[in-house]
């Protein structure tokens, strides 16, 4: 009853908050971007882009505009500065600031990381297994981040003899890393530094040869090179160059350390090359050549290759062949294809194989005893959860480490003994303060899409604050690239739940929650299913009494930001507030420019607009191109100046065009991080401040007081 009265009061004053917000916005004049139309002739049409000039990041005029938008946002949000500080302190107070990860055994060492109160970044450490061995700090991120507005680690790779650390760092957010090496015995940093590497770094077993990945001018990982420690970078040799612009390259190592595996992959095809890891000067050889629409990956286990492939198996199957007989004519089925089970991943141990699966939207871990031939599942109790197999660097062990979380369960690390079938909880992330898991409830409901498909929605809320009255609801989704949005716990999210919010995840098509067909039916010429699915989920939450249009807040980032832009054009009256983080909203103009990062690689995701059919379909939903004169909800749009995935000008152009066409007086803010890229602020405290800002934007408009 208390919560019902609170909601009634909030609903009553919500209308006043809208008026107040509009009045506040009227006090300050939003920036007006000039129009300088650029005309693109394509398929007999002339596309006019009035804000194409914002692409010139070297222009003083562009920077002046972005800073003006930031200043406008700051002025509008000035009355929330105390609220932002309170939210930040509240969120920070739930985190155990000085903490330790669960150590991972690698040969004769235990590796772990820790955090210290007041420090933004992790400290990576190890300790020899013998009793009483001292801690060694092998890499302190805080030291390397000092004085830099942005800092991220790309790779931390220990040499097989544990004597040298290969590390790469990015200080701009552009995801271009500099690769360096530290001798952990002497503490010496080697003189060679390799610029513009990507995430991929792999050691050969000789302890001196390192394979690394470089990118082309569009940011595509396309070149594998080989470096020998203490030699000039100019002597590095090209190992492999991927010339097809739709493919990217990477390198890994089998868990038994026998093979280096060089991957060339697109969204729909793949190819693997192999080299014995102790023979780094040898030649990589193709395991199976690429074929259109056939994906595969490999593991090596006790004289066999196991091949995970979608050939005649939309949800993938596992084939097996003797190491000496890699030809497809020798492949034998090990795990057959199943209509309702997607094979997500495959891991190998000396006596066991571990298969990560999805069945009817739920993740499962299945393990196989190579000595007895038995398959078994690890049991999980909750109706809505996420579980992932951890790195597990030890090969000769029966212990499988996995991480488990749910909307009500903090991240928990378990060691599961595949011999005894027993799990041991090694650590559960501590939530400081009054958090009690029993106070919250999670559930999964089903919405019905326009074509009759059932769409899962995961929910969490406080039991004592749940009633039949519509509640403020924060609905989020992603829905692209086959990336599943699995439910997870967030102590930051408690700042919503403890104020009566319902938090909801829409598992829309375009992800892979319900198997590979779920992805295929939300891409290319079926992309609009992603948007109509989300709208159906929002309408279902309203119809079931969880929320109302005046209580509904939606959020999505990157391709999830495309989702925000699309649904807000289609159904602007369905949502109260929209937060679009680094949104991919300028679909046509971006996909027409293959010099931009990711474009050629993503023709298999969105289509190539040089093809008339794809062009017309993309144009029909591209958020930037479909802005029209209508009322829009309150919107906060963010960008990153150095973002290599969604260029900063996409959100900037989107907001500039919205300002000229929207017919309402609702708030529209653009906030561009001038020091970061796609992921936003890198430090753990700075990240919390960004979330506090977004929550403050929501609370300001809902007039929620502390």
N, C-alpha and C positions, 0 to 999 in steps of 0.2 A: 504494500500500500504506500509505503514511504517513497519507493521508486516511482510509482505511478503519479504521485503528487509532484515529484521532482520533474518528471517528463512533461506533465501538464503545464507546469510553470515555464519550463524551457521552451515549450511549443508556443506559449503565449507571448514570450518576449522575443522569440526568433524573428517575427516580422519586424519588430522594432530594430533588431540588430541589422537587418538588411537595409533599412532606411538609414541607420547610423553609418553603416559602411559606405553607402552611396554618398552620404553627406561628407564623410571624411575624404572620400576619393575626389569629390568636387572641390575640396579646398586646395588640392594640388592638381596641376595640369599634367596629364601623362605626355610623354614624348610623342612626337608625330614624325614618323619616318617619311622621308621624301619618296616620291614615286618617280622611277626612271625605268619605264618598261623595256624589258628585253623580249624580243619576239623570236620564238622558235617555230620554224616551219617543219611540220611532220605529218605524214599521212594526209596531206591536203588540208591541214588545219594550221592556224596560227595561234600558238599559245603565248599569252602575254604574262610575263612575270614582273610585276612592278617593283619588287624588292630584291631583284637579283644582285644589285650592287652591294648588298650586305655580305656577299661571299668574300669580298676583298679584305681579309683580316689585316693587311698591311696599311690599310687606309686609316688616316686619322679620323675621318668622318665616321667610319664604322665603329671605331673604338669609342668615339665621343657618344654615339647613339647607345651602345651597350652600357656605357657608364651612366648615361642619363636614365635609362630604364632601371638600372640598379639603384640609383639615387631616388627615383620615384617610388620604387618598392620599399626602400628603407624609410622614406617619409611616411608612406601609408601604414607601414608596420611599426612605426615609432611608438605608438601607444601600447604595443605588445612586448616591448623590450623587457620589462620586468617579468611578464608572463614567460617569455622565452627563457630567461634565467632560472625561473622557478621550475619550469619543465626540465631544463637541462640538469639542474641539481637533483630533481626527483628521479629522473632516469639514471643519472650517474650513481645515485645513492643505492640503487638495486644491484649494482655491479660490484663484484669482488675485485677491487682494482689491483691488488697484489695477489697473483694467482699463478698456478702451475698446470701445464698440460700433463696428460698421462704419458710417461716415458715410453718410447718405442725401442725395442731391442734390435740392434743391428750388429751382428757379429759379437765383438767383445765390448760394445758400448751401449749405453742407454742415452738416447737423444730425446730432448724435450725443449719446450719453450716456456718462458714465464713473462709475466707482466709486473710492473712496479707502479705503485700509486703515483700519479702525477705525470707519468711518462706515456707518450702517445702510442709507442710502437713496442713490438715484441723483442725479447732478448732470447736468442737461440743458444742452447747449451748442450753439453754432453757430460757424461760421467762414466769412467771405466767401470766394468762390472765388479771388479774385486772390491771387497769390503773396505770402506774407509777412503776410497779414491775421491780426490777433490773434484769440484765442479770446474769445467772449462767453458768459458764463454767463447763460442765460435763465431757469433755474429750478432752484434748489438745494433738493431735497426735505428735506435734513437741516436746513436753516434753518427751514422751516415745521413740521417735526416736533419741533423742540426742546421738551423739557419735556412732551411728550404721550405717553401710554402706547400710543396707536395712531395710525397715520397712513397714509392711502392717497390716491392721485391718481385722480380720476375722468376728467378730460379735460385735455389740453394741446393747444390748437388755435391755430395761428399765423394771423393775418389774411392775406389774399391779398397785401398789399403788404409783409408780414413786419415790420410796425411794432408790432403789438399781440399779446400773448399772452393768450388766454382760458384760465384754469385753474380747476379745481374740486378741493376737498379734503374728505376725511372724517376726522374725528378720534375717532370712536366705534366704527366697524365696522358701523354701522347702514345704510351705503350711502346716506346722505342727504348730499349734497355741497353745499358753498357755492361759488358761481361768482363769480370776480373777474377783474380785467383789469389787465395791466401794460403800460405804454408802454415798449417795448424801446429806443426812441431816447433818451428822457429818464430812464428808470428809475423813472418815477412810477407808483404804483399808483392806479388810479381809485377814487373814493369809493364807487361803487355795488357792492353785494354782494347776490347773489341766493341765498336759502336754499333748502334742500330740493330741489335739482335732482337729476336722475339722470345717467347717463353721457352722454346725448346732447347734444352742442353742435355747432353748425355755423355758419360764417360765410357771409354773402352776399358777392358780389363788389364791393360798394361800400366795403368795409373799415371799416364802422361798424355794420352791422346783424348781430346775432347771434340765432340761433334756439336755444332751449334747451327741455329737457323737464322737466316737473314730475310729481309722483306724487299719487295720491289717498290717502285715509286708510288704504287697505290696502297701500300701497307700490307700486301698479301705475302704470307710466309711462303717463299718460293725457292730458296736456295739453302742447301745443306753444305756446310764447310767443315773442314777438319783442321784442328789446331794442335800442335805439339808444344807442351809447356816449355817456357824459356827459349822460344824461337820467335823470330820477327813475324808480325801479323802478315806482312807481305808474302811470307812463304806458305801461308795457309792454302790448302788445296780444295777446289770445288769437288764435292762428292756427288751431288745431284742437283739439277736445276729443273724445276717444273715450269714448262713453258705454256701450258694451257691455263688461261686466265681464270677458268672456273674451278681449278684445283689448287689446293694448298699442300704444303709439305711439312712433315714433322718426323721426329725420331724418338724411339723408346727402346727399352731393353727387356727381354724376357725375365721373369722373376727368378729363374734358375741361373741367370747371368750368362747363359750360353750364347744368345743371339742378340745382335742389334737389329731393330726392325724399323725400316724407313717407310713411312706412310705417305702416299699421295692420295688425297681424298677430295671429292666434291660433295655436294649435298645428296647425291644419288649414286655415286660410283666410288670405288676405291681400288687401290693397288698396293701391295706390300713387297718390299725388297729386303733380303736377309743377308747378314754378314756375321760370321763367328766373332763374338765380342773380344776374343783374345787375339784376333788377327786384323787389327784396324787398318792395315795397309792393303788388305784384300779388296776385292770388288763386290759390291752388293749385287745380288742376283734376284730376279723377279720370281716371286712365288707363284702368282697367277696374274696375268695381264688384266688391265682394266676392261670392263665391258659395261655398256650403257645400262643403267638402272640395277646393277649388281653391286652390293656393298659386302665387304667381308673384313674381318680382322682375325688375328692369330694369337694363340698362346702355344708355348712349347712345354711339353710335360713328359718326362720319362720315355724318350724315344718316339713320341708322337707329336704331330701338330693337330691342334683342335681349331677348327675354322668356324667362326660365327658368321653366318651369311643369310641374306634375304632372298637368295636365289630360289624361286618357287616356294617362298615362305615369307609372306608379308610381315609376320611378327618375328621372323628370324628362327633359325634352327642351328644346331651344332653338328658339324661333320668331323670325322677323324681320319687321319691317314698316317702311315708310318713316316718317320723323318726322312728316310731314304727314298720314299716314293711320293713326292708331293703332287704329282699329276692328278687332275680331277678324276681321271678314270679309276683311281685307287681310293677315292674318298668313300667313306662309309658313314651312314647316319648314326649319330650318338644320341642326340636329343631331337626328336621330330618337331615339326611346326605344329602349333596349336592356335586355334582361332581366338581364344580368349586370354592367351598368355603371351606377353611380350618378353623376349630375352633382352635385358638391358645391358648386362655386362658378364664377364667371365674371369675368374681368377684361379691361379694354380698354386698348390702347395705340394710338398714332396709326396704325400700320401692321399691328398684330397683335391678335389676340384670344387669351386664355389660358383654358383650361378645366381646372378641378381635378376629377378623377374618382376613383372607387373601382371597381376590377375584381377580383372574387373576393377581396375583403378587403384589397387592396393599393392604396395611394394612387398616383395617376399625374398627371402634368402634360402636357397636350396643348396645342399652340399652332397658331394658324391665321394664315397670311400673307394679309392682306387684298388684297395686290397680285397674288399669284400663285394664290390659292385653294387652297394646299396645307395639309394637316394633318400634323403630326409630333408625336412624343413625345420627351420628355427621358428618356434611358436611366438606369436605376438598377440596381445590381448585387446588392445584398444581398437575401436571402430575406425578411427581416423588417426593416422600416424605417418612418419617418414623413417626409413631405415636405409643406411648406406654402408657398404663395406669400406673400411679404412684402408690405408696404404699397405699395412701388413708387410714390412720389408723382409721379415724372416721367412725363408722358404721351407726349411725343415722343421716344422712345428705343427702341432694339431690345434693350436689356438688361433681362432679367427677373431680379429677385433672389428667391431662394427659400432656405428653411432646411431642412436635412436632418439627421436624427439616426436612430439605431437603438439597440438595447439595448447595443451595444458601441461605437458611434461617437458621440463628443461632438458637441453641436450645431455644425453647420457652415453658414456662410453662403456662398452661391455667387451669382455673376453669370453668367447664361446668355445668350449672344448669339444671339438668334433668327434673325439673318441668317447667321451662320457655323455655328451648331449647336455651339459650343464653350462649356464651362463653365469659370469661373475661381473657385477657392477664395479667398474674401476673408478669412475668419477661421474658425478652429476653436477652440471654447472650450478653453482650456488646463487640463489637469488636473495640478496640481503633485504631485510625488512620484514614486513608482515605477510608476504606472499604465502598462501596456502592452496596447494593444487586442488584440494577438495571443494574450494569455493567456485570453481569454474567448470563449465560443461562444454564439451565439443560434440558436434554431431554432423552428419552428412545428410543433406536433403537433395531432391532431384527436381530440377526445373525442366520444362518441356520446350524445346526449340521450335522455331517456325516450321521445320520439316518433320516434327514429331520425335526427334532424337532427344533422349533423356540426358541432361547435363548435370553432373555432380556439382554441388556447392558445399564446401566445408565451412562450418560456423564455430565460433567460440564466443561465450559470454559469461558474465557472472550469474550464478544461479539466483542469488538473492536480489538481483536487479532486473530479472527477466519477468515480464508481465505481458498481458495482451495489448498493452499500449504500444504504438509504434515507437521504436527506439532509434536513436542515431546509429546509423550503420555505415561502416567503412568497408566498401567492396573493392576488391582488387583482383587482377588477373594478368596474364601475359599472352599466351596463345600464339606462339610463333616458333619456328625452327625445330619443332618437335621437342621443345624444352618443357618439361613437366613442372608445374608449380605445386610442389609438394608441401603439405602443411608442416609448420615448424613453430617452435616456441620462441617468443621474444619478450624479454623483460621490459623492453621499451614500450611494447604494445599494451602493457598494463596501464599506462597513462590514458589509454582509451577505455579499456575494459572496466577499470575501477571508477569510471565516470558514466557507466551505463551503456557504453557502446556495444554493439554487436560487430564483430570482425568476421568478414566473409571472404572466401577465395572461390572464384568461379573457375572451374576446371574446363574451360572452353576448348573447342576444336582448334587445331593449330599447335597445341601441345601434344603430348604423347601419353597422357595419363591412362587412357583406355586402349592403348595399343597403337601400332603404326597407322592403321586406317584413320584414327583420330587426328593424326597429323596430316595425312594426305587429304582429308576432307576439310582442312583449314588452311590451305596454301594455294598458290597459283590462281586458277580460275574458280576456286572454291573458297577464296579468302574471306568473302563476306560472311560465311558461316561463323567465323570468329566473332564478328561484330554483332550479328543477330543473336548468337548464343549468349553473349554478355547481356544484351538488352533483355532477353528472355529470363536470365537469372535475376536481374534487377526487378523486373516486373513480378516474378514469382515471389521474391522476398516481400514485395509490397502486398501482393494478393494474400500471402500467408500471415500478414499482420506483423511481421518482424519490423517493418519500417514503412515510411511513406516518402513521397517525392520531396517533401520538405525536410526529411531527416537523412537523406541518402547522399553520402560522400563517396566518390570513386577515385581510384588512383591506379596509375600504371606507368612504367618506365621503359624507355627505349622502344622496342617493338610493342611493348605494352602501352607506350605513349601514343603510338599509332592507333592503337585500340581506343584510347581516350579521345583522340582527335576525331576518329571516325564516328563513334557513338554519340559524341556531343553534337556533331553535325546532323546526325540522323534523328536523335531524340533529345533535343536540348532541354525540354521541359521535364525530363524524367529524373534529373539530378539537381541537387542543391549546390554542391561544390565539386570541382574537379581539380585534382593535382596531377599534372603531367610532367614527369621527370625525364629530361633529355629525350623528348619524343621524336620519333621518326615520322614526321608529318608531311614532308615535301617529297612524296614518293616518286612522282613523275619526273621532276627535274633532277633528282638524285640518280634514278635508275637510267636516265638518258645520258649520264656522264660517266663513262667507264674509267676515267682517270681518277675518280674518287675511290677511297677505300671500300672494299667489300663488294662493289657493284657487280663486277663480272662473276664473282663467286656466288652471288645471290640471284642470278637469273633463274636458278632452279627453285628458289623460294617464292619470288614475286612474279617472275616472267621477264622477258626482254621487251621493253616498250617499242623497240624497232619493229616488232611483230604487231600488226594492226589489232589482232584480237586481244593480246595482252595490254596493249596501249589503251584501248577503249575500256577494258575492265579496270585497270589501275586508275585511270582518270575518273571512273565513276565512284571511287571511294577515297582517293588521295585527300587527306584532310585539308591541306593548304588550298587545293583546287576546288574544294566543295564548301568553303565558307560562304555564307550568304546572309542577306539582310534578315535577321531574326533575333529573338532574344536568346542569350546564352547564359548558362549558370555562372556563378563566381568561379574564376579560374586562376590557378598559380601554375606557371610554366617555368621550368628550369632548363639550363644549358651549361655546357662546359666549354670554355674557349679552346682548349687543346684536345677536345674529344675526337678520336680517330674513327669512331663508330657511327655516331650521329653528329654531323658537323653543327657547330654552334648556331649557324645561320638558319637552320631549320626551325627551331623554336622561336628565334628572333623574327623571321619572316612571318611565321604563323601568327604571332602576337600583333605584329604591325598590320597585317591584313584584317585581323579580327577587330582591331580598334576602329578601322574605317567603316566596317560593315555591320557590326552588331548593333542592335536597336535598343538595348537595355542599359541600365546604369550600374550593373553589377561589377564587382571588382575584377580586374584583369591585370595580373602582375607577371612580369618577366624578371627572373633572377639568374644571371649568368655568373658562374664561378670563373673568374679570370685567371685562376692559378691551377686549375684541375682539368680532368678529362671526363670520360664517360661515367666513372664510378663516383664522382664527386670528391669530397674531402677525404684524405687518406688516413689521417690520424683518428684514433678511436674516439677521442673527445670531440674533435671537430665534426666527426660523423654524427655524433649525438646532437650537436648544436644544429646541424642541418635538419634533422628530424624534429627537433624542438621548434624550429622556425616553421616547418610545415604544419605541425600540430597547432601552433599558435595562430596561424592563418585560419585554420578550421575553427578553433575556439573563438576567435574574434568574430567570425561571421555567425556562429551559433550563440554568441554571447554567453559562453560558459565561463564562469568565474572560479577562481581558486579560493 
